Amino acid sequence: METVIPDRLTILGHPQRLALFRLLMRRYPDRLPAGEIAEAMGLKASTLSAYLSALNGAGLVTQTRAGTSLLYAIDMAGVRQTFEYLLLDCCRGRPELCATFPDLITQGNDPMADRKYNVLFICTGNSARSIFAETLLRDAAGDRFNVFSAGTRPQSELNPFAVRLLEEKGHDVGHLRAKNVDEFTGPDAPDLDFVFTVCNQAANEECPAWEGQPVSGHWGMEDPVKVEGTDAEKALAFQQAYGALKHRITAFTALPLATLDRIALQSAVDEIGREKEDHA
């Protein structure tokens, strides 16, 4: 321990290695291929390999092989060990020195209050996937949730294939519009209880922490907007995205939110995000 923690802090003292660590923390418990990480961070493969090797050697990142690919994820045991050292050893657990951290930890002890919850779905364009999620949850459980969606891209518009599919499924689309995530970060924004990203690019982007520490999850899936081919092939891609999100929304609405503590709830939404099958 005498050298392990100093080595970890030294490694995290490098701005890009810290950015890589933060990206993997945002995506935890997902395991990411090196190519996706390199694209998200704009790094050369050789540079990323060196950073990942350093984090892996320090016990902060795990490396697993899936076929010919190497996948990387946060080593939560090493992260917890580092935090425990800083809070319990260096600070001796004194509450006046680390008052914020016990508050965050004890949030996991109690269930959420039984009330109407605010939910935000995010993707890059707010043109299809997040719009699907917003519509599905509002129509399935609008009495229990205030539902919003937004995109990280400065300007966007609803995709016509997405709008057509929602109309075919019987959803009201008259109130839908593409929005930027900035609408949900100002003083007049709603206090969010849940924030879900539904595309990898949005989940990988650098963003400020949300006020109030909402439960967050990543329900990533392929972007139907990027599918090329005939109109029938494009329509099928949108149908698959809609079906996958409907499956996840159904699982989410079935959770007993008023009885699950925060840790159990976080685990549950993570498990929903790990469901990779398409459901038409």
ZAVEXFI-234331 format. One line per 5 residues: their letters; for each residue x, y, z of C-alpha. Coordinates in steps of 0.25 Angstrom, whole numbers, padded with zeros to 4 digits, always signed. Example, Ala and Ser with C-alpha at 12.3 -4.5 7.8 and 13.67 -1.06 7.14 Angstrom:
<recs>
AS> +0049/-0018/+0031 ~ +0055/-0004/+0029
</recs>
This chain:
<recs>
METVI> +0000/+0000/+0000 ~ +0012/+0009/+0002 ~ +0014/+0010/-0012 ~ +0001/+0006/-0019 ~ -0007/+0018/-0015
PDRLT> +0004/+0028/-0019 ~ +0006/+0021/-0032 ~ -0009/+0022/-0035 ~ -0009/+0037/-0031 ~ +0003/+0039/-0040
ILGHP> -0004/+0032/-0052 ~ -0017/+0040/-0050 ~ -0009/+0053/-0049 ~ -0007/+0052/-0064 ~ -0019/+0060/-0071
QRLAL> -0022/+0050/-0082 ~ -0020/+0038/-0073 ~ -0030/+0044/-0063 ~ -0040/+0047/-0075 ~ -0039/+0033/-0079
FRLLM> -0042/+0028/-0065 ~ -0054/+0038/-0064 ~ -0059/+0032/-0077 ~ -0059/+0018/-0072 ~ -0065/+0022/-0059
RRYPD> -0076/+0028/-0066 ~ -0078/+0016/-0074 ~ -0077/+0006/-0062 ~ -0080/-0006/-0062 ~ -0079/-0006/-0077
RLPAG> -0066/-0012/-0084 ~ -0062/-0004/-0095 ~ -0054/-0008/-0108 ~ -0041/+0000/-0110 ~ -0046/+0006/-0123
EIAEA> -0058/+0012/-0117 ~ -0050/+0019/-0106 ~ -0040/+0024/-0116 ~ -0051/+0030/-0125 ~ -0057/+0036/-0113
MGLKA> -0044/+0043/-0108 ~ -0038/+0046/-0121 ~ -0026/+0038/-0118 ~ -0016/+0030/-0126 ~ -0016/+0015/-0124
STLSA> -0002/+0014/-0119 ~ -0005/+0026/-0109 ~ -0017/+0020/-0104 ~ -0010/+0006/-0102 ~ +0000/+0013/-0093
YLSAL> -0010/+0020/-0084 ~ -0019/+0007/-0083 ~ -0006/-0001/-0079 ~ -0003/+0009/-0068 ~ -0017/+0009/-0062
NGAGL> -0017/-0006/-0063 ~ -0004/-0008/-0057 ~ -0008/+0001/-0045 ~ -0020/-0007/-0043 ~ -0030/+0004/-0047
VTQTR> -0035/-0003/-0060 ~ -0038/-0017/-0064 ~ -0035/-0024/-0078 ~ -0042/-0035/-0083 ~ -0042/-0042/-0097
AGTSL> -0055/-0045/-0105 ~ -0051/-0052/-0118 ~ -0040/-0043/-0124 ~ -0044/-0031/-0117 ~ -0039/-0025/-0103
LYAID> -0049/-0019/-0094 ~ -0047/-0009/-0083 ~ -0054/-0006/-0071 ~ -0052/+0001/-0057 ~ -0046/-0008/-0047
MAGVR> -0056/-0004/-0036 ~ -0048/-0012/-0025 ~ -0036/-0003/-0028 ~ -0044/+0010/-0028 ~ -0051/+0006/-0015
QTFEY> -0037/+0003/-0009 ~ -0032/+0017/-0013 ~ -0044/+0024/-0008 ~ -0044/+0017/+0006 ~ -0029/+0020/+0007
LLLDC> -0031/+0035/+0005 ~ -0044/+0036/+0014 ~ -0041/+0026/+0025 ~ -0026/+0026/+0026 ~ -0022/+0040/+0022
CRGRP> -0034/+0047/+0027 ~ -0036/+0037/+0039 ~ -0051/+0036/+0035 ~ -0053/+0050/+0041 ~ -0067/+0055/+0037
ELCAT> -0063/+0070/+0037 ~ -0052/+0067/+0027 ~ -0060/+0059/+0017 ~ -0074/+0063/+0020 ~ -0079/+0062/+0006
FPDLI> -0075/+0047/+0004 ~ -0083/+0041/+0016 ~ -0095/+0048/+0010 ~ -0094/+0042/-0003 ~ -0091/+0028/+0003
TQGND> -0103/+0028/+0012 ~ -0112/+0032/+0000 ~ -0111/+0017/-0003 ~ -0118/+0013/+0010 ~ -0132/+0017/+0007
PMADR> -0142/+0016/-0004 ~ -0146/+0027/-0012 ~ -0159/+0035/-0007 ~ -0172/+0030/-0014 ~ -0175/+0042/-0023
KYNVL> -0175/+0045/-0038 ~ -0161/+0044/-0043 ~ -0154/+0053/-0053 ~ -0147/+0045/-0064 ~ -0138/+0050/-0075
FICTG> -0133/+0041/-0087 ~ -0121/+0046/-0095 ~ -0115/+0043/-0108 ~ -0106/+0052/-0118 ~ -0117/+0057/-0127
NSARS> -0130/+0055/-0119 ~ -0136/+0051/-0133 ~ -0140/+0036/-0131 ~ -0135/+0027/-0119 ~ -0137/+0037/-0108
IFAET> -0150/+0042/-0114 ~ -0155/+0027/-0115 ~ -0151/+0026/-0100 ~ -0158/+0038/-0096 ~ -0171/+0035/-0103
LLRDA> -0171/+0020/-0098 ~ -0169/+0024/-0084 ~ -0179/+0035/-0084 ~ -0190/+0027/-0091 ~ -0187/+0014/-0082
AGDRF> -0186/+0022/-0068 ~ -0189/+0036/-0070 ~ -0196/+0036/-0057 ~ -0183/+0032/-0050 ~ -0172/+0039/-0058
NVFSA> -0170/+0053/-0063 ~ -0162/+0049/-0076 ~ -0152/+0058/-0084 ~ -0142/+0055/-0095 ~ -0130/+0063/-0100
GTRPQ> -0118/+0063/-0109 ~ -0104/+0067/-0108 ~ -0103/+0072/-0122 ~ -0105/+0088/-0123 ~ -0116/+0087/-0133
SELNP> -0124/+0075/-0138 ~ -0138/+0071/-0143 ~ -0147/+0059/-0142 ~ -0144/+0048/-0151 ~ -0156/+0046/-0161
FAVRL> -0155/+0031/-0160 ~ -0156/+0032/-0145 ~ -0168/+0041/-0145 ~ -0175/+0032/-0155 ~ -0172/+0019/-0147
LEEKG> -0178/+0026/-0134 ~ -0190/+0030/-0142 ~ -0192/+0016/-0147 ~ -0191/+0011/-0133 ~ -0202/+0020/-0128
HDVGH> -0194/+0030/-0121 ~ -0197/+0045/-0121 ~ -0185/+0052/-0127 ~ -0191/+0067/-0127 ~ -0183/+0071/-0115
LRAKN> -0170/+0065/-0119 ~ -0158/+0074/-0122 ~ -0143/+0072/-0122 ~ -0136/+0079/-0110 ~ -0122/+0082/-0106
VDEFT> -0118/+0076/-0092 ~ -0114/+0090/-0088 ~ -0129/+0092/-0085 ~ -0128/+0083/-0073 ~ -0116/+0089/-0067
GPDAP> -0121/+0103/-0063 ~ -0127/+0109/-0051 ~ -0141/+0106/-0056 ~ -0139/+0092/-0060 ~ -0146/+0081/-0053
DLDFV> -0139/+0073/-0042 ~ -0136/+0060/-0049 ~ -0137/+0046/-0042 ~ -0133/+0038/-0054 ~ -0123/+0041/-0065
FTVCN> -0121/+0030/-0076 ~ -0112/+0031/-0088 ~ -0117/+0023/-0100 ~ -0105/+0024/-0109 ~ -0090/+0022/-0107
QAANE> -0086/+0035/-0112 ~ -0094/+0043/-0102 ~ -0090/+0034/-0091 ~ -0075/+0036/-0095 ~ -0076/+0051/-0096
ECPAW> -0070/+0060/-0085 ~ -0081/+0066/-0077 ~ -0083/+0073/-0063 ~ -0089/+0065/-0052 ~ -0104/+0066/-0050
EGQPV> -0109/+0074/-0039 ~ -0116/+0065/-0028 ~ -0108/+0052/-0032 ~ -0119/+0046/-0040 ~ -0119/+0031/-0043
SGHWG> -0112/+0029/-0056 ~ -0111/+0018/-0066 ~ -0106/+0015/-0080 ~ -0116/+0008/-0089 ~ -0107/+0009/-0102
MEDPV> -0112/+0003/-0115 ~ -0108/+0005/-0130 ~ -0113/+0018/-0137 ~ -0124/+0015/-0147 ~ -0121/+0028/-0153
KVEGT> -0108/+0023/-0158 ~ -0113/+0011/-0165 ~ -0112/+0012/-0180 ~ -0120/+0004/-0191 ~ -0134/+0004/-0196
DAEKA> -0145/+0011/-0188 ~ -0150/-0003/-0184 ~ -0136/-0006/-0178 ~ -0136/+0007/-0171 ~ -0150/+0005/-0165
LAFQQ> -0146/-0008/-0160 ~ -0134/-0002/-0152 ~ -0144/+0008/-0146 ~ -0154/-0003/-0142 ~ -0142/-0011/-0136
AYGAL> -0138/+0002/-0127 ~ -0153/+0004/-0123 ~ -0154/-0010/-0119 ~ -0142/-0011/-0111 ~ -0145/+0002/-0104
KHRIT> -0160/-0003/-0101 ~ -0154/-0015/-0095 ~ -0145/-0007/-0086 ~ -0156/+0003/-0082 ~ -0165/-0009/-0079
AFTAL> -0154/-0014/-0069 ~ -0152/+0000/-0063 ~ -0167/+0002/-0060 ~ -0168/-0011/-0053 ~ -0157/-0007/-0043
PLATL> -0162/-0005/-0029 ~ -0156/+0009/-0028 ~ -0162/+0012/-0014 ~ -0156/-0001/-0008 ~ -0142/-0002/-0014
DRIAL> -0131/+0005/-0008 ~ -0122/+0014/-0017 ~ -0111/+0003/-0018 ~ -0121/-0008/-0022 ~ -0128/+0002/-0032
QSAVD> -0115/+0006/-0038 ~ -0112/-0009/-0040 ~ -0125/-0011/-0046 ~ -0124/+0000/-0056 ~ -0110/-0005/-0060
EIGRE> -0116/-0019/-0062 ~ -0127/-0013/-0071 ~ -0116/-0006/-0079 ~ -0108/-0019/-0081 ~ -0120/-0026/-0089
KEDHA> -0115/-0026/-0103 ~ -0125/-0033/-0111 ~ -0135/-0026/-0120 ~ -0150/-0027/-0118 ~ -0159/-0024/-0130
</recs>
